[in-house]
Amino acid sequence: MIAINSLTFAYPHASPLFENFSLSISRGETWAILGPSGCGKTTLLYLLAGLRQPIKGEIKIDGELLARPRPRSGLILQDYGLLPWSSVHENVGLGIQVRKFYGADGKHTPENYLPKENVNHWLQRLGLGEVEDKFPSQISGGQRQRTAIARTLALEPDLLLMDEPFSSLDAITREDLQNLTHSLCSEQNLTLVIVTHAIEEAVALGKKILLLSDAPNQNAKVFENPSAGQSGHRTSQEYRELCNVLWKDMQRETA
């Protein structure tokens, strides 16, 4: 689904974060991006979202060159991105309202709108029906994150990009939403790419883990984690061993 070919990227007047970097992600896979602060985790996510463009190289999604934000890519940010003056119901429906003006390709008025039923479906699916008339300031952090997820899924994406979405939540809510994310990706056949700074979260969520090092990143270092999302994975020996391997590897990369 995603092909990154010989990508080089640097911010103005700064050293490259990526240099001749390549990576391939297949449809339906769940990936976690892990690495030290400043290594380019969020930048890579923005490149995949079409919000940044490579200096050299290319990114293709489903064989098409990514030159701008892609309508079927959903991006969920750490601060949720909810409108504080809008209700939960209005926030979930925001993307559909925008799509009415710009169309499925982001440039032309659409002939067919996404159904409004998508909003009610995802409100109920994510347990937000009882708070749909409340404002973001009146609901919990977990409910705000569920609202952001519902808004994204109402647009029927095939690629879900998440930037440290659970970092500000308590441990129980965080694990609940991690499990929910896995279930939704499997249910909707979504490709997931999630950025995290937590080794335990990466091992819990990513069936493949991309470990970035201090810049410039030139080679994709990928760890296989096929049991992610399965019942009992978090308490398994395999989980603990992979956490230890990643911890030691990150120490070596930043030494």
Backbone as CSV, one residue per row, in Angstrom:
resi,resn,N_x,N_y,N_z,CA_x,CA_y,CA_z,C_x,C_y,C_z
1,MET,0.827,-1.210,0.000,0.000,0.000,0.000,0.861,1.260,0.000
2,ILE,1.876,1.282,0.884,2.755,2.449,0.979,4.157,2.049,0.531
3,ALA,4.720,2.831,-0.362,6.087,2.596,-0.816,6.863,3.896,-0.684
4,ILE,7.848,3.900,0.214,8.750,5.044,0.382,10.051,4.691,-0.325
5,ASN,10.413,5.476,-1.317,11.565,5.150,-2.153,12.618,6.246,-2.095
6,SER,13.779,5.915,-1.531,14.964,6.787,-1.516,14.621,8.203,-1.045
7,LEU,13.898,8.284,0.059,13.411,9.564,0.566,14.506,10.317,1.323
8,THR,14.625,11.593,1.019,15.481,12.499,1.783,14.634,13.688,2.220
9,PHE,14.736,14.022,3.515,13.971,15.168,4.014,14.771,15.890,5.089
10,ALA,14.750,17.217,5.009,15.346,18.069,6.038,14.539,19.339,6.139
11,TYR,14.424,19.874,7.343,13.818,21.195,7.515,14.836,22.263,7.097
12,PRO,14.376,23.457,6.725,15.307,24.504,6.290,16.406,24.775,7.322
13,HIS,17.628,24.891,6.843,18.796,25.222,7.667,19.070,24.174,8.748
14,ALA,18.670,22.925,8.474,18.909,21.842,9.433,19.452,20.619,8.696
15,SER,20.089,19.726,9.437,20.604,18.487,8.852,19.441,17.552,8.512
16,PRO,19.627,16.669,7.546,18.551,15.757,7.144,18.108,14.828,8.284
17,LEU,16.800,14.643,8.375,16.260,13.631,9.271,16.248,12.267,8.592
18,PHE,16.025,12.265,7.273,16.020,11.043,6.475,16.904,11.268,5.254
19,GLU,17.653,10.230,4.900,18.571,10.347,3.775,18.572,9.019,3.002
20,ASN,18.036,9.067,1.793,17.957,7.878,0.948,17.266,6.725,1.686
21,PHE,16.141,7.036,2.308,15.420,6.105,3.191,14.289,5.438,2.417
22,SER,14.161,4.121,2.557,13.112,3.371,1.865,12.379,2.459,2.845
23,LEU,11.075,2.273,2.585,10.241,1.439,3.457,9.009,1.017,2.674
24,SER,8.531,-0.205,2.947,7.319,-0.704,2.302,6.335,-1.175,3.371
25,ILE,5.073,-0.748,3.247,4.014,-1.117,4.190,2.855,-1.690,3.384
26,SER,2.427,-2.902,3.727,1.346,-3.561,2.998,-0.014,-3.199,3.587
27,ARG,-1.047,-3.348,2.775,-2.402,-3.031,3.211,-2.810,-3.914,4.386
28,GLY,-3.451,-3.290,5.367,-3.962,-4.014,6.520,-2.951,-4.252,7.624
29,GLU,-1.695,-3.834,7.429,-0.687,-4.030,8.468,-0.795,-2.958,9.551
30,THR,-0.369,-3.303,10.753,-0.296,-2.336,11.849,1.172,-2.099,12.184
31,TRP,1.579,-0.838,12.079,2.971,-0.441,12.301,3.057,0.550,13.449
32,ALA,4.081,0.406,14.271,4.411,1.399,15.294,5.768,1.989,14.952
33,ILE,5.877,3.318,15.046,7.143,4.009,14.809,7.692,4.452,16.150
34,LEU,8.891,3.996,16.455,9.510,4.215,17.760,10.893,4.815,17.553
35,GLY,11.328,5.612,18.518,12.669,6.180,18.429,12.849,7.332,19.391
36,PRO,14.078,7.814,19.562,14.349,8.907,20.499,13.762,10.225,20.014
37,SER,13.635,11.170,20.924,13.110,12.494,20.569,13.980,13.142,19.496
38,GLY,13.318,13.748,18.521,14.032,14.455,17.475,14.533,13.598,16.338
39,CYS,14.165,12.307,16.338,14.688,11.408,15.300,13.885,11.473,14.011
40,GLY,12.676,12.070,14.053,11.885,12.205,12.836,10.603,11.393,12.825
41,LYS,10.160,10.882,13.974,8.949,10.051,14.024,7.727,10.804,13.486
42,THR,7.440,11.963,14.072,6.271,12.727,13.652,6.443,13.274,12.237
43,THR,7.660,13.638,11.885,7.917,14.115,10.527,7.580,13.037,9.507
44,LEU,7.954,11.795,9.787,7.633,10.704,8.874,6.123,10.545,8.741
45,LEU,5.404,10.698,9.840,3.945,10.603,9.795,3.367,11.718,8.922
46,TYR,3.892,12.941,9.069,3.411,14.062,8.249,3.754,13.871,6.781
47,LEU,4.879,13.237,6.504,5.219,12.906,5.113,4.208,11.908,4.546
48,LEU,3.825,10.917,5.333,2.838,9.937,4.888,1.458,10.562,4.731
49,ALA,1.189,11.611,5.501,-0.096,12.306,5.395,-0.130,13.305,4.237
50,GLY,1.023,13.557,3.610,1.073,14.528,2.523,1.167,15.956,3.002
51,LEU,1.443,16.155,4.294,1.563,17.503,4.850,2.982,18.057,4.698
52,ARG,3.930,17.176,4.467,5.310,17.551,4.134,5.698,16.829,2.859
53,GLN,6.638,17.410,2.115,7.076,16.802,0.869,8.577,16.502,0.926
54,PRO,8.996,15.370,0.376,10.425,15.027,0.381,11.257,16.024,-0.425
55,ILE,12.506,16.196,-0.029,13.458,16.953,-0.841,13.862,16.117,-2.055
56,LYS,14.072,14.826,-1.797,14.368,13.874,-2.863,13.578,12.603,-2.596
57,GLY,13.457,11.775,-3.627,12.734,10.532,-3.475,11.234,10.737,-3.590
58,GLU,10.475,9.688,-3.260,9.026,9.755,-3.433,8.319,8.837,-2.448
59,ILE,7.042,9.152,-2.238,6.146,8.288,-1.476,4.962,7.970,-2.371
60,LYS,4.651,6.696,-2.508,3.489,6.273,-3.272,2.536,5.512,-2.373
61,ILE,1.245,5.778,-2.522,0.213,5.040,-1.809,-0.733,4.454,-2.848
62,ASP,-0.884,3.147,-2.815,-1.649,2.427,-3.843,-1.167,2.779,-5.244
63,GLY,0.142,2.933,-5.381,0.734,3.173,-6.687,0.691,4.600,-7.170
64,GLU,0.044,5.495,-6.413,-0.068,6.893,-6.820,0.898,7.755,-6.012
65,LEU,1.590,8.636,-6.719,2.540,9.529,-6.064,1.811,10.452,-5.102
66,LEU,2.306,10.537,-3.874,1.682,11.379,-2.855,2.253,12.794,-2.963
67,ALA,1.436,13.711,-3.476,1.888,15.085,-3.658,1.087,16.073,-2.822
68,ARG,0.078,15.590,-2.118,-0.797,16.438,-1.310,-1.567,15.537,-0.345
69,PRO,-2.253,16.091,0.658,-3.029,15.238,1.559,-4.032,14.385,0.794
70,ARG,-4.155,13.165,1.229,-4.972,12.160,0.538,-6.284,11.971,1.286
71,PRO,-7.437,12.121,0.617,-8.727,12.065,1.309,-8.982,10.781,2.101
72,ARG,-8.433,9.642,1.683,-8.705,8.391,2.376,-7.663,8.076,3.442
73,SER,-6.821,9.050,3.754,-5.888,8.920,4.877,-6.426,9.709,6.056
74,GLY,-6.590,9.055,7.193,-7.070,9.723,8.393,-5.913,10.009,9.333
75,LEU,-5.828,11.232,9.831,-4.754,11.643,10.734,-5.346,12.040,12.074
76,ILE,-4.880,11.403,13.147,-5.344,11.707,14.503,-4.150,12.204,15.307
77,LEU,-4.267,13.421,15.826,-3.161,14.075,16.512,-3.252,13.881,18.025
78,GLN,-2.164,14.191,18.696,-2.072,13.994,20.131,-3.080,14.845,20.899
79,ASP,-3.364,16.058,20.408,-4.280,16.944,21.132,-5.722,16.819,20.652
80,TYR,-6.020,15.789,19.868,-7.353,15.422,19.392,-7.872,16.322,18.265
81,GLY,-7.561,17.631,18.280,-7.998,18.524,17.210,-9.491,18.766,17.177
82,LEU,-10.153,18.727,18.331,-11.599,18.958,18.376,-11.900,20.448,18.468
83,LEU,-13.041,20.850,17.895,-13.480,22.240,18.001,-14.166,22.434,19.346
84,PRO,-13.651,23.298,20.216,-14.207,23.422,21.569,-15.626,23.977,21.615
85,TRP,-16.022,24.707,20.559,-17.359,25.321,20.543,-18.400,24.410,19.883
86,SER,-17.998,23.224,19.482,-18.910,22.287,18.826,-19.157,21.081,19.726
87,SER,-20.350,20.523,19.619,-20.690,19.342,20.404,-19.937,18.119,19.881
88,VAL,-20.005,17.034,20.639,-19.395,15.779,20.196,-19.981,15.359,18.849
89,HIS,-21.292,15.433,18.711,-21.954,15.062,17.453,-21.453,15.934,16.307
90,GLU,-21.343,17.226,16.538,-20.880,18.135,15.485,-19.416,17.882,15.129
91,ASN,-18.602,17.568,16.128,-17.195,17.271,15.858,-17.042,15.994,15.033
92,VAL,-17.830,14.982,15.348,-17.756,13.735,14.588,-18.177,13.955,13.135
93,GLY,-19.137,14.851,12.926,-19.623,15.119,11.574,-18.841,16.174,10.822
94,LEU,-17.804,16.746,11.452,-17.080,17.857,10.831,-16.441,17.469,9.499
95,GLY,-15.798,16.309,9.461,-15.130,15.887,8.238,-16.099,15.717,7.086
96,ILE,-17.277,15.177,7.381,-18.288,14.999,6.335,-18.758,16.345,5.816
97,GLN,-18.910,17.331,6.722,-19.305,18.669,6.290,-18.253,19.282,5.370
98,VAL,-16.984,19.121,5.729,-15.901,19.649,4.886,-15.880,18.938,3.545
99,ARG,-16.083,17.621,3.554,-16.057,16.843,2.318,-17.146,17.306,1.344
100,LYS,-18.265,17.813,1.865,-19.325,18.299,0.987,-18.856,19.446,0.099
101,PHE,-17.934,20.245,0.624,-17.451,21.403,-0.134,-16.323,21.021,-1.085
102,TYR,-15.460,20.085,-0.666,-14.248,19.824,-1.433,-14.246,18.495,-2.170
103,GLY,-15.192,17.629,-1.875,-15.274,16.384,-2.606,-14.270,15.353,-2.140
104,ALA,-14.408,14.146,-2.687,-13.564,13.031,-2.277,-12.111,13.235,-2.668
105,ASP,-11.862,14.019,-3.728,-10.475,14.259,-4.142,-9.903,15.518,-3.532
106,GLY,-10.682,16.224,-2.709,-10.198,17.417,-2.039,-10.169,18.659,-2.915
107,LYS,-10.668,18.543,-4.155,-10.588,19.683,-5.076,-11.916,20.032,-5.728
108,HIS,-12.789,19.063,-5.894,-14.013,19.281,-6.646,-15.240,19.013,-5.785
109,THR,-16.298,19.763,-6.020,-17.543,19.531,-5.309,-18.036,18.115,-5.610
110,PRO,-18.358,17.338,-4.607,-18.707,15.936,-4.830,-20.088,15.757,-5.433
111,GLU,-20.259,14.662,-6.165,-21.570,14.306,-6.662,-22.338,13.492,-5.620
112,ASN,-21.603,12.703,-4.858,-22.230,11.860,-3.845,-21.602,12.147,-2.483
113,TYR,-22.450,12.483,-1.532,-21.960,12.767,-0.192,-21.822,11.475,0.599
114,LEU,-20.919,11.494,1.568,-20.896,10.406,2.538,-22.183,10.466,3.352
115,PRO,-22.762,9.332,3.681,-24.046,9.356,4.396,-23.917,9.921,5.798
116,LYS,-24.930,10.714,6.199,-24.948,11.259,7.550,-25.055,10.147,8.590
117,GLU,-25.570,8.995,8.153,-25.692,7.875,9.073,-24.337,7.437,9.613
118,ASN,-23.267,7.768,8.879,-21.928,7.427,9.362,-21.664,8.031,10.737
119,VAL,-22.155,9.266,10.954,-21.931,9.945,12.228,-22.598,9.177,13.357
120,ASN,-23.885,8.869,13.207,-24.607,8.158,14.258,-24.039,6.758,14.478
121,HIS,-23.627,6.113,13.394,-23.059,4.770,13.519,-21.820,4.787,14.413
122,TRP,-20.907,5.735,14.155,-19.650,5.749,14.899,-19.827,6.319,16.299
123,LEU,-20.786,7.191,16.495,-21.101,7.633,17.857,-21.511,6.438,18.716
124,GLN,-22.359,5.588,18.172,-22.811,4.423,18.923,-21.712,3.371,19.033
125,ARG,-20.980,3.161,17.943,-19.932,2.129,17.929,-18.847,2.422,18.952
126,LEU,-18.555,3.705,19.181,-17.496,4.085,20.110,-18.030,4.531,21.467
127,GLY,-19.294,4.243,21.730,-19.856,4.500,23.049,-20.009,5.965,23.402
128,LEU,-20.324,6.795,22.406,-20.431,8.239,22.618,-21.865,8.746,22.556
129,GLY,-22.821,7.852,22.404,-24.214,8.271,22.257,-24.719,9.108,23.416
130,GLU,-24.286,8.777,24.638,-24.796,9.487,25.816,-24.176,10.867,25.999
131,VAL,-23.077,11.151,25.278,-22.408,12.453,25.441,-22.401,13.248,24.136
132,GLU,-23.178,12.841,23.141,-23.089,13.473,21.830,-23.477,14.947,21.846
133,ASP,-24.258,15.394,22.829,-24.652,16.798,22.896,-23.734,17.632,23.790
134,LYS,-22.747,17.004,24.374,-21.816,17.724,25.247,-20.658,18.301,24.437
135,PHE,-19.961,19.265,25.046,-18.804,19.883,24.401,-17.522,19.181,24.879
136,PRO,-16.430,19.302,24.135,-15.197,18.616,24.511,-14.748,18.879,25.942
137,SER,-14.958,20.089,26.434,-14.535,20.422,27.795,-15.359,19.711,28.857
138,GLN,-16.487,19.125,28.454,-17.388,18.480,29.405,-17.225,16.962,29.450
139,ILE,-16.306,16.423,28.660,-16.129,14.974,28.616,-14.684,14.623,28.983
140,SER,-14.437,13.350,29.231,-13.116,12.895,29.665,-12.133,12.856,28.499
141,GLY,-10.854,12.693,28.841,-9.829,12.585,27.812,-10.052,11.387,26.906
142,GLY,-10.454,10.262,27.497,-10.737,9.075,26.700,-11.890,9.294,25.740
143,GLN,-12.928,9.999,26.195,-14.066,10.297,25.323,-13.683,11.277,24.217
144,ARG,-12.788,12.213,24.530,-12.317,13.127,23.478,-11.534,12.371,22.414
145,GLN,-10.723,11.410,22.850,-9.976,10.621,21.867,-10.910,9.756,21.043
146,ARG,-11.931,9.187,21.668,-12.920,8.404,20.931,-13.653,9.288,19.909
147,THR,-13.905,10.534,20.280,-14.550,11.463,19.354,-13.671,11.710,18.134
148,ALA,-12.370,11.898,18.375,-11.445,12.115,17.259,-11.374,10.878,16.361
149,ILE,-11.396,9.690,16.956,-11.377,8.465,16.165,-12.665,8.331,15.364
150,ALA,-13.811,8.616,16.005,-15.100,8.526,15.308,-15.162,9.498,14.135
151,ARG,-14.664,10.715,14.321,-14.658,11.703,13.234,-13.862,11.203,12.036
152,THR,-12.743,10.545,12.329,-11.901,10.029,11.250,-12.560,8.849,10.539
153,LEU,-13.113,7.908,11.300,-13.701,6.712,10.703,-14.985,7.023,9.943
154,ALA,-15.662,8.097,10.290,-16.863,8.500,9.546,-16.543,8.836,8.098
155,LEU,-15.286,9.144,7.810,-14.862,9.485,6.447,-14.427,8.253,5.647
156,GLU,-14.572,7.072,6.246,-14.276,5.810,5.572,-12.847,5.753,5.029
157,PRO,-11.850,5.945,5.894,-10.453,5.895,5.445,-9.986,4.458,5.227
158,ASP,-8.865,4.314,4.525,-8.217,3.005,4.437,-6.837,3.030,5.087
159,LEU,-6.383,4.225,5.473,-5.099,4.397,6.143,-5.297,5.291,7.357
160,LEU,-4.877,4.812,8.522,-5.035,5.553,9.770,-3.659,5.905,10.313
161,LEU,-3.390,7.203,10.434,-2.122,7.718,10.943,-2.384,8.350,12.302
162,MET,-1.620,7.944,13.328,-1.867,8.429,14.682,-0.559,8.907,15.299
163,ASP,-0.573,10.110,15.872,0.629,10.704,16.462,0.501,10.746,17.982
164,GLU,1.104,9.764,18.656,1.075,9.659,20.121,-0.323,9.958,20.671
165,PRO,-1.340,9.240,20.198,-2.721,9.599,20.539,-3.137,9.286,21.963
166,PHE,-2.392,8.420,22.663,-2.823,7.983,23.984,-1.896,8.444,25.102
167,SER,-0.936,9.293,24.781,0.119,9.618,25.745,-0.384,10.373,26.971
168,SER,-1.475,11.116,26.841,-1.954,11.924,27.973,-3.039,11.229,28.788
169,LEU,-3.323,9.966,28.492,-4.403,9.251,29.157,-3.873,8.382,30.289
170,ASP,-4.744,8.084,31.248,-4.343,7.185,32.331,-4.174,5.769,31.788
171,ALA,-3.514,4.918,32.540,-3.098,3.598,32.060,-4.283,2.736,31.625
172,ILE,-5.360,2.745,32.400,-6.512,1.889,32.078,-7.193,2.366,30.799
173,THR,-7.422,3.684,30.698,-8.049,4.235,29.496,-7.158,4.027,28.286
174,ARG,-5.854,4.193,28.473,-4.909,4.012,27.372,-4.972,2.591,26.819
175,GLU,-4.949,1.601,27.712,-4.999,0.219,27.248,-6.329,-0.095,26.576
176,ASP,-7.410,0.451,27.116,-8.735,0.242,26.520,-8.776,0.777,25.086
177,LEU,-8.225,1.969,24.869,-8.243,2.561,23.536,-7.246,1.887,22.601
178,GLN,-6.152,1.390,23.121,-5.229,0.610,22.291,-5.920,-0.646,21.766
179,ASN,-6.640,-1.339,22.661,-7.364,-2.543,22.245,-8.465,-2.202,21.243
180,LEU,-9.154,-1.092,21.477,-10.202,-0.664,20.555,-9.626,-0.358,19.178
181,THR,-8.471,0.314,19.153,-7.843,0.651,17.877,-7.499,-0.602,17.091
182,HIS,-6.945,-1.604,17.778,-6.634,-2.866,17.114,-7.892,-3.510,16.540
183,SER,-8.963,-3.518,17.326,-10.208,-4.140,16.874,-10.770,-3.421,15.653
184,LEU,-10.743,-2.089,15.680,-11.288,-1.312,14.569,-10.469,-1.515,13.296
185,CYS,-9.150,-1.575,13.437,-8.304,-1.772,12.260,-8.573,-3.130,11.623
186,SER,-8.759,-4.153,12.452,-9.072,-5.480,11.937,-10.457,-5.506,11.306
187,GLU,-11.408,-4.882,11.971,-12.793,-4.863,11.514,-12.951,-4.119,10.186
188,GLN,-12.236,-2.997,10.029,-12.362,-2.141,8.856,-11.266,-2.385,7.817
189,ASN,-10.375,-3.336,8.083,-9.224,-3.605,7.211,-8.403,-2.338,6.972
190,LEU,-8.135,-1.624,8.062,-7.363,-0.386,7.986,-5.875,-0.683,8.104
191,THR,-5.084,0.074,7.396,-3.638,0.084,7.609,-3.353,1.120,8.686
192,LEU,-2.633,0.743,9.721,-2.356,1.634,10.851,-0.873,1.941,10.938
193,VAL,-0.564,3.233,11.067,0.800,3.673,11.377,0.693,4.608,12.570
194,ILE,1.261,4.205,13.695,1.141,4.983,14.921,2.520,5.358,15.445
195,VAL,2.700,6.616,15.770,3.938,7.111,16.370,3.802,7.061,17.884
196,THR,4.812,6.557,18.553,4.806,6.523,20.008,6.228,6.686,20.531
197,HIS,6.341,7.195,21.752,7.649,7.265,22.402,7.793,6.153,23.432
198,ALA,6.736,5.347,23.612,6.719,4.309,24.646,6.956,2.937,24.032
199,ILE,7.996,2.256,24.492,8.317,0.923,23.980,7.156,-0.036,24.214
200,GLU,6.558,-0.009,25.398,5.472,-0.933,25.719,4.280,-0.742,24.785
201,GLU,3.974,0.516,24.440,2.860,0.782,23.531,3.171,0.289,22.128
202,ALA,4.405,0.495,21.678,4.802,0.026,20.352,4.640,-1.488,20.246
203,VAL,5.048,-2.224,21.295,4.968,-3.680,21.269,3.527,-4.151,21.419
204,ALA,2.704,-3.382,22.105,1.290,-3.738,22.245,0.519,-3.539,20.945
205,LEU,0.907,-2.525,20.136,0.103,-2.143,18.973,0.666,-2.599,17.637
206,GLY,1.962,-2.546,17.470,2.542,-2.761,16.147,2.916,-4.206,15.870
207,LYS,2.306,-4.792,14.851,2.759,-6.103,14.408,4.099,-5.983,13.699
208,LYS,4.391,-4.766,13.265,5.733,-4.434,12.794,6.138,-3.134,13.459
209,ILE,7.368,-3.068,13.941,7.853,-1.890,14.664,9.043,-1.322,13.916
210,LEU,8.927,-0.069,13.521,10.032,0.633,12.863,10.780,1.418,13.923
211,LEU,12.029,1.074,14.145,12.855,1.769,15.130,13.753,2.759,14.415
212,LEU,13.502,4.045,14.647,14.337,5.088,14.080,15.474,5.409,15.045
213,SER,16.555,5.914,14.498,17.719,6.270,15.304,17.942,7.772,15.210
214,ASP,18.989,8.254,15.849,19.339,9.663,15.699,19.590,9.961,14.218
215,ALA,19.152,11.131,13.777,19.248,11.508,12.367,20.708,11.590,11.918
216,PRO,20.931,11.317,10.608,19.915,10.988,9.584,19.593,9.495,9.562
217,ASN,18.315,9.174,9.364,17.899,7.787,9.217,18.076,7.374,7.761
218,GLN,18.846,6.317,7.569,19.135,5.850,6.212,18.596,4.452,5.943
219,ASN,18.563,3.630,6.968,18.090,2.254,6.811,16.896,2.006,7.716
220,ALA,15.904,1.291,7.194,14.716,0.955,7.978,15.007,-0.260,8.846
221,LYS,14.998,-0.074,10.153,15.231,-1.179,11.086,13.874,-1.648,11.606
222,VAL,13.431,-2.798,11.153,12.071,-3.272,11.413,12.106,-4.538,12.267
223,PHE,11.262,-4.557,13.313,11.129,-5.715,14.198,9.753,-6.346,13.975
224,GLU,9.733,-7.653,13.780,8.477,-8.379,13.605,7.857,-8.664,14.974
225,ASN,6.524,-8.496,15.042,5.811,-8.672,16.307,4.418,-9.227,16.010
226,PRO,4.339,-10.430,15.454,3.071,-10.949,14.924,1.979,-11.172,15.960
227,SER,2.322,-11.250,17.229,1.312,-11.527,18.260,0.624,-10.271,18.791
228,ALA,1.026,-9.095,18.322,0.407,-7.847,18.797,-1.095,-7.882,18.578
229,GLY,-1.829,-7.453,19.601,-3.283,-7.413,19.510,-3.975,-8.687,19.936
230,GLN,-3.233,-9.770,20.095,-3.835,-11.032,20.510,-4.035,-11.063,22.019
231,SER,-5.014,-11.826,22.459,-5.309,-11.946,23.883,-4.110,-12.515,24.631
232,GLY,-3.762,-11.873,25.729,-2.660,-12.344,26.560,-1.284,-11.916,26.101
233,HIS,-1.215,-11.168,25.001,0.097,-10.775,24.472,0.881,-9.924,25.466
234,ARG,0.204,-8.996,26.140,0.898,-8.061,27.032,1.538,-8.756,28.227
235,THR,1.041,-9.931,28.593,1.583,-10.631,29.762,2.495,-11.796,29.358
236,SER,2.787,-11.884,28.064,3.575,-13.024,27.585,5.067,-12.775,27.712
237,GLN,5.827,-13.858,27.689,7.282,-13.776,27.694,7.782,-13.113,26.402
238,GLU,7.108,-13.407,25.312,7.481,-12.819,24.019,7.405,-11.291,24.073
239,TYR,6.350,-10.767,24.715,6.168,-9.315,24.862,7.325,-8.711,25.658
240,ARG,7.648,-9.330,26.793,8.707,-8.801,27.653,10.065,-8.858,26.952
241,GLU,10.302,-9.927,26.231,11.592,-10.067,25.541,11.764,-9.024,24.447
242,LEU,10.701,-8.770,23.696,10.804,-7.770,22.632,10.977,-6.373,23.220
243,CYS,10.301,-6.071,24.316,10.500,-4.777,24.991,11.959,-4.603,25.388
244,ASN,12.552,-5.657,25.923,13.955,-5.590,26.333,14.887,-5.407,25.141
245,VAL,14.605,-6.111,24.053,15.422,-5.983,22.846,15.373,-4.553,22.318
246,LEU,14.174,-3.988,22.258,14.017,-2.619,21.759,14.697,-1.614,22.684
247,TRP,14.575,-1.827,23.988,15.217,-0.936,24.952,16.730,-0.913,24.763
248,LYS,17.318,-2.097,24.642,18.760,-2.183,24.460,19.182,-1.591,23.116
249,ASP,18.381,-1.813,22.093,18.710,-1.299,20.771,18.645,0.220,20.749
250,MET,17.633,0.792,21.428,17.530,2.248,21.491,18.697,2.854,22.255
251,GLN,19.141,2.190,23.297,20.310,2.666,24.044,21.553,2.696,23.174
252,ARG,21.741,1.647,22.349,22.892,1.605,21.458,22.813,2.707,20.401
253,GLU,21.607,2.934,19.871,21.450,3.920,18.802,21.715,5.333,19.275
254,THR,21.430,5.586,20.564,21.584,6.956,21.089,22.853,7.133,21.889
255,ALA,23.656,6.091,21.995,24.900,6.170,22.796,25.928,7.086,22.111
